Amino acid sequence: MKTNLITGSVGFIGFSLCKQLLERGDIVIGIDNHNDYYDPKIKESRLDILDKFPNYKHYRLDICDQKNLEEIFNYHRPAKVLNLAAQAGVRYSLKNPLAYIKSNIDGFANILENSKKYKIENFVYASSSSVYGANTKIPFSEHDSVNHPLSVYAATKKSNELMAHAYSHLYKLPTTGLRFFTVYGPWGRPDMALFKFTKNILEDKTIDVFNNGKHTRDFTFIDDIVYGIIKTLDHPAAINVDWNGNQPDPASSKAPWRVYNIGNNKTIKLMDYIKSLEKTLGKKAKINFLPLQPGDVLDTYANIDNLKEKFNYQPKTSIEDGVFKFIKWYKDYYQL
């Protein structure tokens, strides 16, 4: 069995992915810096679950620590790498942009360089729907220009795609970027809307709803995200002439490089999302409507035709089922 190295392994998506890989018998080397961007206790709880698998090895390490990162690559010699480690959150990037440059640019470069040096068979990494920025044509397609990011976070994710292309072109390192669309579900991040809304509604506190609730989002359940990640992790990008990226440049056919949208392919009004949450909780939300926040995208909607064509990808979880599963987990985890 080949070894997978997963960074951000006890983050929201990383944990769910590691668990599925371990359950199917894969060897997983996990790296996470356990920072305090959100309550670190939830990361420790995720790690407690992963540590029960004999085929899991965990390192508390920042991917900006190049020296120790290379020692891990050298010792374990992974076949596949999935980079999920990043400073997350659009709004926090307005307050602390340098944290994003350090983790999402410098750290990403360290992962790429080690992947090149140790001849990794497949490199997959997290991009984001945020790269579409000021685009107004929906659904968003990988063929659309992404040259107008609205946040530093989005700019770093676009930079990751460009850096990956350079390594694919120069060193024939297969790289696949996944543009995630509003991921939610059990073990989610406490800074995300569903988590904050649930907590405040249960505690009879007001929830802040920006843009007066006029957002729409392509909400994607965590299990559907993980299914798509595993498909791309198991199948490295190959060199071909029908490149599916941003600029139809013939030179790109020399690079084993791909970027895919990975979403639910369905747009949901934010207020309908809140109504589904209220119905599941059996409680009405106290809403504080606020104007649009800087850095926010008005609407997101994923065209997933490329992922469907390549991997027969089809998300299966309705918003009602997804919210129900999150609430069940939330109440169990906090013993409510």
C-alpha positions as CSV (number, residue, x, y, z in Angstrom):
1,M,0.0,0.0,0.0
2,K,1.4,3.4,-1.0
3,T,1.8,6.2,1.5
4,N,-0.2,9.4,1.4
5,L,1.1,12.6,3.0
6,I,-1.8,14.9,4.0
7,T,-1.2,18.5,5.3
8,G,-3.9,20.1,7.4
9,S,-4.7,16.6,8.5
10,V,-6.8,17.5,11.5
11,G,-8.5,20.4,9.9
12,F,-12.2,20.1,8.8
13,I,-11.6,18.6,5.3
14,G,-8.3,17.0,6.2
15,F,-9.7,15.0,9.1
16,S,-12.7,13.7,7.1
17,L,-10.4,12.7,4.2
18,C,-7.8,11.0,6.4
19,K,-10.5,9.0,8.1
20,Q,-11.8,7.6,4.8
21,L,-8.4,6.8,3.5
22,L,-7.5,5.0,6.7
23,E,-10.7,3.1,6.7
24,R,-10.0,1.7,3.3
25,G,-6.5,0.7,4.5
26,D,-4.2,3.4,3.2
27,I,-1.1,4.6,5.0
28,V,-1.5,8.2,6.0
29,I,1.2,10.6,7.3
30,G,-0.6,13.7,8.7
31,I,0.9,17.1,9.3
32,D,-0.9,20.0,11.1
33,N,0.4,23.0,13.0
34,H,-2.6,23.0,15.5
35,N,-2.8,26.8,15.4
36,D,-5.4,28.7,17.4
37,Y,-7.2,30.3,14.5
38,Y,-10.2,28.5,16.0
39,D,-10.7,26.5,19.2
40,P,-7.8,23.9,19.1
41,K,-9.8,21.5,21.2
42,I,-11.8,20.4,18.1
43,K,-8.5,19.5,16.3
44,E,-7.5,17.5,19.3
45,S,-10.8,15.6,19.2
46,R,-10.3,14.9,15.5
47,L,-6.7,13.7,16.2
48,D,-8.0,11.3,19.0
49,I,-10.0,9.5,16.3
50,L,-7.2,9.3,13.7
51,D,-4.7,8.1,16.3
52,K,-6.7,5.0,16.8
53,F,-5.7,3.8,13.4
54,P,-2.4,1.9,13.3
55,N,-1.7,3.1,9.8
56,Y,-1.7,6.8,10.8
57,K,1.3,8.8,11.9
58,H,0.9,12.5,13.0
59,Y,3.3,15.4,13.1
60,R,2.7,18.7,14.8
61,L,4.5,20.9,12.3
62,D,4.1,24.1,10.3
63,I,4.6,23.6,6.6
64,C,6.8,26.8,6.7
65,D,9.3,24.8,8.6
66,Q,11.2,23.6,5.6
67,K,14.0,21.7,7.4
68,N,11.7,19.4,9.4
69,L,9.3,19.1,6.6
70,E,12.0,17.7,4.3
71,E,13.0,15.3,7.0
72,I,9.4,13.9,7.0
73,F,9.4,13.6,3.2
74,N,12.9,11.9,3.3
75,Y,11.9,9.4,6.0
76,H,8.4,8.4,4.8
77,R,8.9,8.8,1.0
78,P,5.2,9.3,0.3
79,A,3.8,8.4,-3.1
80,K,1.0,11.0,-3.0
81,V,0.7,14.4,-1.4
82,L,-2.5,16.3,-0.6
83,N,-1.9,19.9,0.6
84,L,-4.9,21.2,2.6
85,A,-2.8,23.2,5.1
86,A,-3.5,26.9,4.7
87,Q,-4.6,30.0,6.6
88,A,-8.3,29.9,6.0
89,G,-11.1,32.5,6.1
90,V,-11.8,35.4,3.8
91,R,-12.6,37.9,6.5
92,Y,-9.6,37.2,8.6
93,S,-7.4,38.0,5.6
94,L,-8.6,41.6,5.9
95,K,-7.1,41.8,9.3
96,N,-3.9,39.7,9.0
97,P,-2.9,39.4,5.3
98,L,0.7,38.5,6.1
99,A,-0.5,35.2,7.8
100,Y,-1.9,34.2,4.4
101,I,1.3,35.0,2.5
102,K,3.4,33.0,5.0
103,S,1.2,29.9,5.0
104,N,-0.5,29.9,1.7
105,I,2.5,31.0,-0.4
106,D,5.7,30.2,1.5
107,G,4.3,27.0,3.0
108,F,2.8,25.9,-0.3
109,A,6.2,26.5,-2.1
110,N,7.9,24.2,0.5
111,I,5.4,21.4,-0.2
112,L,5.8,21.8,-3.9
113,E,9.6,21.8,-3.7
114,N,9.7,18.6,-1.6
115,S,7.2,16.9,-3.9
116,K,9.5,17.7,-6.8
117,K,12.6,16.6,-5.0
118,Y,11.2,13.3,-3.8
119,K,9.5,12.5,-7.1
120,I,5.9,12.4,-5.8
121,E,3.5,10.5,-8.1
122,N,0.6,12.8,-7.6
123,F,0.2,16.2,-5.9
124,V,-3.3,17.5,-5.1
125,Y,-4.1,20.8,-3.3
126,A,-6.9,22.9,-2.1
127,S,-7.9,25.9,-4.1
128,S,-11.1,27.8,-3.5
129,S,-14.2,29.2,-5.2
130,S,-13.0,32.5,-3.9
131,V,-10.7,32.8,-6.9
132,Y,-13.7,33.7,-9.1
133,G,-13.8,37.0,-7.2
134,A,-15.6,39.7,-9.1
135,N,-17.0,37.3,-11.8
136,T,-20.7,37.7,-12.4
137,K,-21.3,35.0,-15.0
138,I,-22.6,31.9,-13.2
139,P,-22.3,29.0,-12.9
140,F,-18.5,29.5,-12.5
141,S,-16.5,27.5,-14.9
142,E,-12.8,26.6,-14.9
143,H,-12.7,28.2,-18.3
144,D,-13.5,31.6,-16.8
145,S,-10.9,34.2,-16.1
146,V,-9.9,34.5,-12.4
147,N,-7.8,37.6,-12.5
148,H,-9.9,39.8,-10.1
149,P,-9.7,38.3,-6.6
150,L,-11.6,40.3,-3.9
151,S,-9.5,39.2,-0.9
152,V,-5.8,38.3,-0.1
153,Y,-7.0,34.8,0.7
154,A,-8.4,34.4,-2.9
155,A,-5.2,35.9,-4.3
156,T,-3.1,33.3,-2.5
157,K,-5.2,30.5,-3.9
158,K,-4.9,31.8,-7.4
159,S,-1.2,32.0,-6.8
160,N,-1.1,28.4,-5.8
161,E,-2.7,27.4,-9.1
162,L,0.0,29.3,-11.0
163,M,2.8,27.9,-8.9
164,A,1.5,24.4,-9.4
165,H,1.4,24.9,-13.2
166,A,5.0,26.1,-13.2
167,Y,6.1,22.9,-11.4
168,S,4.0,20.7,-13.6
169,H,5.4,22.3,-16.7
170,L,9.1,22.4,-15.6
171,Y,9.4,19.2,-13.7
172,K,6.4,17.1,-15.0
173,L,5.0,16.9,-11.5
174,P,1.3,15.9,-11.8
175,T,-0.7,18.6,-9.9
176,T,-4.5,18.9,-9.4
177,G,-6.1,22.0,-7.8
178,L,-9.6,21.7,-6.3
179,R,-11.7,24.8,-6.1
180,F,-13.9,24.0,-3.1
181,F,-17.4,25.5,-2.9
182,T,-18.7,26.3,0.6
183,V,-18.0,23.1,2.4
184,Y,-20.1,22.2,5.4
185,G,-21.0,19.2,7.6
186,P,-20.0,17.3,10.8
187,W,-16.6,18.4,12.3
188,G,-16.8,21.7,10.6
189,R,-14.9,24.8,11.5
190,P,-16.3,27.0,14.3
191,D,-15.6,30.2,12.3
192,M,-18.0,29.1,9.5
193,A,-21.6,30.3,9.1
194,L,-23.4,27.0,9.8
195,F,-21.4,26.5,13.0
196,K,-21.9,30.0,14.3
197,F,-25.5,30.1,13.3
198,T,-26.2,26.9,15.1
199,K,-24.4,27.9,18.3
200,N,-26.2,31.3,18.5
201,I,-29.7,30.0,17.7
202,L,-29.4,27.3,20.4
203,E,-28.1,29.9,22.9
204,D,-30.9,32.4,21.9
205,K,-28.3,34.9,20.6
206,T,-28.5,37.0,17.4
207,I,-26.9,35.8,14.2
208,D,-25.2,38.3,11.9
209,V,-26.4,38.0,8.3
210,F,-24.4,40.1,5.8
211,N,-25.6,41.6,2.5
212,N,-29.1,41.7,4.1
213,G,-29.3,37.9,3.5
214,K,-29.2,38.3,-0.3
215,H,-26.2,36.0,-0.8
216,T,-26.5,32.7,-2.7
217,R,-24.0,29.9,-2.2
218,D,-23.2,26.5,-3.7
219,F,-23.2,24.6,-0.3
220,T,-21.3,21.3,-0.6
221,F,-21.5,18.5,2.0
222,I,-18.3,17.2,3.3
223,D,-18.8,13.6,2.2
224,D,-19.3,14.8,-1.4
225,I,-16.1,16.8,-1.2
226,V,-14.1,13.9,0.2
227,Y,-15.4,11.6,-2.5
228,G,-14.2,14.0,-5.2
229,I,-10.8,14.5,-3.5
230,I,-10.2,10.7,-3.4
231,K,-11.0,10.4,-7.1
232,T,-8.4,13.0,-8.0
233,L,-5.9,11.6,-5.5
234,D,-6.1,8.2,-7.0
235,H,-5.8,9.5,-10.6
236,P,-2.9,11.8,-11.3
237,A,-3.3,14.6,-13.8
238,A,-1.9,13.6,-17.2
239,I,-0.4,15.5,-20.1
240,N,-3.0,16.0,-22.9
241,V,-4.1,18.6,-25.5
242,D,-7.6,19.4,-24.2
243,W,-6.4,21.3,-21.2
244,N,-9.3,22.4,-19.0
245,G,-7.7,25.4,-17.2
246,N,-8.0,29.2,-17.3
247,Q,-6.1,30.1,-20.5
248,P,-6.3,27.9,-23.6
249,D,-2.5,28.2,-24.2
250,P,-1.1,25.3,-26.3
251,A,2.0,25.3,-24.1
252,S,-0.1,24.1,-21.3
253,S,-0.5,20.7,-23.0
254,K,3.1,20.0,-21.8
255,A,2.0,20.2,-18.2
256,P,0.3,17.4,-16.2
257,W,-1.9,20.0,-14.5
258,R,-5.6,20.3,-13.8
259,V,-7.9,22.6,-11.9
260,Y,-11.4,21.4,-11.0
261,N,-14.5,22.9,-9.4
262,I,-15.8,20.7,-6.7
263,G,-19.2,21.8,-5.6
264,N,-22.9,20.7,-5.3
265,N,-23.8,22.3,-8.7
266,K,-26.8,23.9,-7.1
267,T,-27.2,27.4,-5.8
268,I,-29.1,28.0,-2.5
269,K,-30.3,31.3,-1.1
270,L,-28.7,32.1,2.2
271,M,-32.1,32.7,3.8
272,D,-33.4,29.3,2.6
273,Y,-30.3,27.8,4.2
274,I,-31.1,29.5,7.5
275,K,-34.8,28.3,7.2
276,S,-33.5,24.7,6.8
277,L,-31.4,25.2,9.9
278,E,-34.4,26.7,11.9
279,K,-36.6,23.8,10.8
280,T,-34.0,21.2,12.0
281,L,-33.4,23.0,15.3
282,G,-37.1,23.7,15.9
283,K,-36.2,27.3,16.8
284,K,-36.4,30.7,15.0
285,A,-33.2,32.7,14.5
286,K,-32.9,36.2,15.8
287,I,-31.3,37.9,12.8
288,N,-29.2,41.1,12.6
289,F,-29.1,42.1,8.9
290,L,-25.9,43.8,7.9
291,P,-24.4,45.3,4.7
292,L,-22.1,43.5,2.4
293,Q,-18.7,42.8,3.9
294,P,-15.5,43.7,2.1
295,G,-14.0,40.6,0.4
296,D,-17.3,38.8,0.1
297,V,-18.5,37.3,-3.2
298,L,-22.2,37.9,-3.9
299,D,-23.0,34.5,-5.4
300,T,-21.2,31.2,-5.9
301,Y,-22.4,28.3,-8.2
302,A,-20.1,25.6,-9.5
303,N,-20.1,24.2,-13.0
304,I,-18.8,20.7,-12.3
305,D,-19.0,19.3,-15.9
306,N,-15.2,18.6,-16.0
307,L,-15.2,16.6,-12.8
308,K,-18.3,14.7,-13.9
309,E,-16.8,13.9,-17.3
310,K,-13.5,12.7,-15.9
311,F,-14.6,10.9,-12.7
312,N,-18.4,10.5,-13.0
313,Y,-18.6,12.8,-10.0
314,Q,-22.1,13.5,-8.7
315,P,-22.8,15.1,-5.3
316,K,-25.6,13.2,-3.4
317,T,-26.4,15.1,-0.3
318,S,-29.4,17.5,-0.2
319,I,-29.1,20.7,1.9
320,E,-31.8,19.3,4.3
321,D,-29.9,16.0,4.9
322,G,-26.6,17.8,5.2
323,V,-27.9,20.3,7.8
324,F,-29.6,17.5,9.7
325,K,-26.3,15.5,9.9
326,F,-24.4,18.6,11.0
327,I,-26.9,19.3,13.8
328,K,-26.9,15.7,15.0
329,W,-23.1,15.8,15.2
330,Y,-23.1,19.2,16.9
331,K,-25.5,18.1,19.6
332,D,-23.5,14.9,20.2
333,Y,-20.2,16.6,20.3
334,Y,-21.3,19.3,22.7
335,Q,-23.5,16.8,24.6
336,L,-26.6,19.0,24.3
